[in-house]
Amino acid sequence: MGIKEYLTDEHRECDKLYAKVESLVQEGNWGQAEEAFRAFKDANLLHFKREEDVLFPAFEETTGVVMGPTQVMRMEHAQARDLMDRMEKAIKEKDKKSFLSLGDTFMVLLQQHNMKEEQILYPMCDQHLVADEVIEKMKQL
């Protein structure tokens, strides 16, 4: 399995977790929505940590490129973290309208972000890094 396949699978899993949260919010099932949101947020934060603590430094060290795609991805991760915090607040306040609006913004950001990773960054990582080693380090987090 390559880096692209491994991390793309994580993207899809996070998408499924979000769809569950959104459905629960639509139904007004706030207790389960809050629980499902924690799972969604935890999965995204772990994914970001794997990239920021393992993948990006390995890529930067190997290629010498430090102000390129990894810098953009870090900035987008920060935006996504902020949106998730705001979404979490909306769930706690049982504010369906705010949650869904923030969720739409989050999903647009993340879909564009994921596309850049899957089509540009991950293939570059697979080209320059030893996938098995990187994936094993990411799994340890």
Salt bridges, closest charged atoms under 4 A:
GLU10 OE1 - HIS47 ND1 2.55
GLU10 OE2 - ARG50 NH1 2.16
ASP15 OD2 - ARG12 NH1 3.95
GLU34 OE2 - ARG38 NH1 3.93
GLU51 OE2 - HIS47 NE2 2.91
GLU51 OE1 - HIS77 NE2 2.83
GLU52 OE2 - HIS77 ND1 2.68
GLU52 OE1 - ARG81 NH2 2.80
ASP53 OD2 - LYS49 NZ 2.66
GLU60 OE2 - ARG74 NH1 2.62
GLU76 OE1 - HIS113 ND1 2.60
GLU76 OE2 - LYS116 NZ 2.37
ASP82 OD2 - ARG86 NH1 3.60
ASP85 OD1 - LYS41 NZ 2.74
GLU88 OE1 - LYS41 NZ 2.76
GLU93 OE2 - LYS89 NZ 2.98
GLU117 OE1 - HIS11 NE2 2.89
GLU117 OE2 - HIS77 NE2 3.72
GLU117 OE2 - HIS113 NE2 2.96
GLU118 OE2 - HIS11 ND1 2.53
GLU118 OE1 - ARG12 NH2 2.71
